[in-house]
Amino acid sequence: MRHRKAGKKLGRDSSHRKAMLRNMVTSLFRHEQLETTDARARQLKPVAEKMITLAKRGDLHARRQALAYIKDKALTHRLFEELKDRYLDRQGGYVRVIRKGNRKGDSAPVSIIQLLPEEEGKKKSKKRARTPKSAGPAESKKKKESKPKEEEKQDLKKKDKKKKESGEEGQKKAKKTTPR
């Protein structure tokens, strides 16, 4: 039983798996994009995000923790100096995994894992501004619609009069024709 054994083995023993993830994180930060299988990408994402979180913290202890995992000193320096500034305002989700399809040779599902690019200006929030409680949906629609011209208003009034007249006449005829 594998109770409380988190993570996938990826067909490797623990030392090989740890070395593979270290190499993949290093390559991801070096090239900012990596193509690998879905399972490896899912295992790599939290590790890469933890390294970026350490860089955002930026103190000496965080730098030493990152250097213990990423063995390339120059790349760790770049992570703490350049990439840190890219994600300062972000609260997580620094890495995205995009599914690509299946590999031709063994039909393994392949994904592209990449660092998110720097945001060009702040994006607008997806939430809409709420309308005041007194203004219902009908009132907000009326405000958005353009006001009809005088001619259109007169046409509408004429149509309303015709409907009323035809409705009254129809009721009178119906009363006369119905037997008692």
N, C-alpha and C positions, 0 to 999 in steps of 0.2 A: 504494500500500500504506500501511496505517495502523499500521505497526509502532511500538510504544512510544508511542502517542498515547492516553493514558488519558482516560476521560470521554466523555460523549455531547455532540454539538454542539447538540442540541435545536432545530435549524433556525434558528440564529442565528449571527452572527459573534462573535468572541471578546469584543469590548467590550460588545455587547448582552447576551450570555450572562452576563458578569461583573456587569453592572448589574442584570440580572434576579435573579440569585442574592442580591445584596446587598439588594435590595428585599424579596425573599421572607424572608430571614433576619430583617430588621428587623420585618416583619409578624408572623413567627412569635413573636418575643420580645415583641412588643407585645400580641398577642391570645392567645398560647399555643396556638393551633390555626389550621390553614390547610387549605383544600381546593384541591387542584391535581391535575394529571395524574400518573400513576405515574412516568413518566420524570423529571419535574421533582422529585418528592418524593424519589426515589432519589439524585438529584444534590444535593439540599438537605440531606439528613440528615448527611453527614460534615462539611459546612461548619458547621452549627448545633452539632454536637457539639464541633467544634474551638473554637468561641467559648465554650462552657460550660467546656471544659478550660482555656482562657485565664483565665476568670473564677475558676476554682478555684485557679489558680496565684496570682493576685491581686496580683502585683508591678506596678511602674510600667511596665516594658517590655511586659508582657502587656496592660495597660490600653491602652497606645498602639497595640499591634498590633490590638486589637479596635476601637479608634476609627478605625483606618485602613480597616477593612472596613465597620463599621456607622457610618454618618454621623450618626446621632442620638445626641448626647452624653448626653441625659437617659436614653435607653434603655440605653446602655452603663453608665451609673452604676447603674441598676436591676439590670442583669445582674450587676454586680460586687458589689452590696450584698445584694440579696434572693434572686435565683435561685441564686447561688453556695451559699448555706446549704442549699438544698433538696437539692443533689447532692454534698455533701461526703463522705458515706460510700459513695457509689456509684463503681464503677470503670469506668464507661462505660455506654452504652445510655441516654442521657438523652432520646432522641427516639423516638417510635414512629410507624410508618406503618401505617395501616389501610386496606385496600382497600374501596372503597365500591361499585363497580360501574361501569357505563358511563354517560357523559353522554348526555342525550337528543338533543341537536342533532347532534353529529358522531360519537357512539358511541365517544368516546375513554375509555380506562380512567381512572377518577378515584380518588384516594386522599385520606385525611385524614391530615395529619401534625401531631402534637401533642407538646408537652412532657409528660413523665411527671409526674403529680401528686406532691405530697409524701407520703412513706410515713407512714401513721399507725401508729406503733409498728413494731418490727421484725417482718418476716414470718418464719414458721418455715421452716427450711431444708427442701428437698425430700428430702434424704437421710435415710433411716431410721437409727435407732441399731442397730448390729450386735448380734446375740446372741453370747454367748460361744461359743468353738469347741466346748467340751464339750457344750453344749446344742444339739442338732440341731433341725430343724424340728418333729419330733414332740413333743419336750419342751416347746418354746415353746407349741405348741397346747394341750397338756395344762394348762399353767399358766393359759391364758386361759379354758378351759372351766370352768363352775361344777361343783362336785362334786355327784354325784347323791345324792339323799336315801337314807336307810336302806331305804325301801320299794323304790326303784328298784334298789338293789344286790341285794336279795333276789330280785326278779323276774329280774334278769340271771343270777343263780346258778341259779335253777330252769330257765331256758331252756338254759343251758349243760349242765346235767345231762341234760335231755331229748335234746339233740343227741347227746351222748356215748352214751347208752343206745340211741338209735335207730341210731346209726352202728355200735355193737358188734353189735346184733341183726341189722342188715342184713348185716354181714360173716359172721356165723354162718350165716344162711340161705343166703347165697351159697355158702359152703363145702359145705353139705349138699346143695344141689341140683346142683352141678357134678359130672358123671360123670367117672370116671377111665378 
